[in-house]
Amino acid sequence: MTEEKTPIEAFADSLIQQANITLPEEELELYKNKLMEQIQRRLGLVSVDALDDKGLADYEKLLGENIDPNGPKVQEFFSSRIKNYEEVIKKALDTFSAEFISALK
C-alpha cells in the first residue's frame, strides 16, 4: 500500500515535472523536500498576512498551544478567519509556481 501524497507534495512534484528537473533519486528527494518547505513557508506567510489584528492575536494564542503549525487545526483556523481562503491559497500557489518556473529559465 502506497502512502497518499499531501497536496503540498503533489504540488512540488508537479513543479519539478513542469521544470523538467532531473536528478538522481536521492538528490531529487532532498530537492523536493526543500521545495515543499519553501511552499509551506510561502503559504504560511500569505495566510498570516491575510489576517486582521484580532485574527493575528488569535493565531499567536493558537501557536502558544504548542501545535503543529502545518496541521489541520491551523488549517481550520485560517479557513474560518480568512474570507475566500481557498482562493487566497490558490493565488499564492499560482504565483509561487510562476516565480519558480521563471527563475529556472
N, C-alpha and C positions, 0 to 999 in steps of 0.2 A: 504494500500500500504506500503510495507516494503522498508526501505532505502537500497540502494545498498552499499555493503561494499567497502571500499577503498582497493587497493592492499596490503597496509601495514596491514590493519585489517584482511584481508583474510589470509595473511602470518602468522600473530600472532595466529589466530585460528588454522591454520594447525600445527604450532609448539606445541601449547597446546594439541592438539589432539594426535600428534605423541608421546609426552612425557607422555601421559595418566594422565594429571593433572586434578584432580577432587577437586573442592572446592565449597562451597555454592555460589549461583549465584552472590550475591553482591561482595564477595571476588574475585571471578573469574573475574568479570568485572574490578575491581581495578588492579588485576594482569595483565590482558590483556592490560589495558591502560599503565601500567609501561613498559610492554614488547614492546608495539608499540613505546613508547618514546625511548627506547634503540635501536630499529631497525632504527628509523628515525635518531637518533644521529649517528649511525654507517654509514648509507648511506651518511649523510652529510659529515662526516669525509673522507670517501672514495672518494667522489666527489671532495671535496676541494683539497685533496691530489693529485688527477689526473690532476689538472690544472697547466698550465705553469705560469711563472711570470706575463705575460700580462693578462692571464685569471684570475689569483688571484686578480690583481689590478682591473679588470673589475667587478669581483664578489663583491669586497669591495664597489665599486661605487653603484652597484645594491642594496646592503643591505642598503646603505645610503638613498635609496628612500623610506625607511620605508615600505617594502612589506613583505608579509608572506613568511618566509624562506622555508616553505614547500609547497608553492603554485605553480601554473602552470608556472608563469613567471620564477621562479628559475629552474624548471624542463627544460623548453625550453632553458634557458641559458646553463645549463650543457650539454644537448643533442647537442647543437650547438658547444660546445667548447672541448668536450672530445670525442676522437675517440673511436668508439665501446662502447658508453656509456651504452647501454643496457647490453652488455656482462660484463662490469665492475660492474654494479649493480647486475646482476645475480650471478656473482662470489662472491660478498660481501654477498649476501643473503645466498648462499650455505655455505660459511664459518661461518656466524652467526648461521645458523641452526645446523651445525655440532658442534660448540662450545657449543651451548645451550643444545643440547641433551647430549653431553658428560659430561657437568657439572652436569647434573641431575643423572648420573649413580653412 
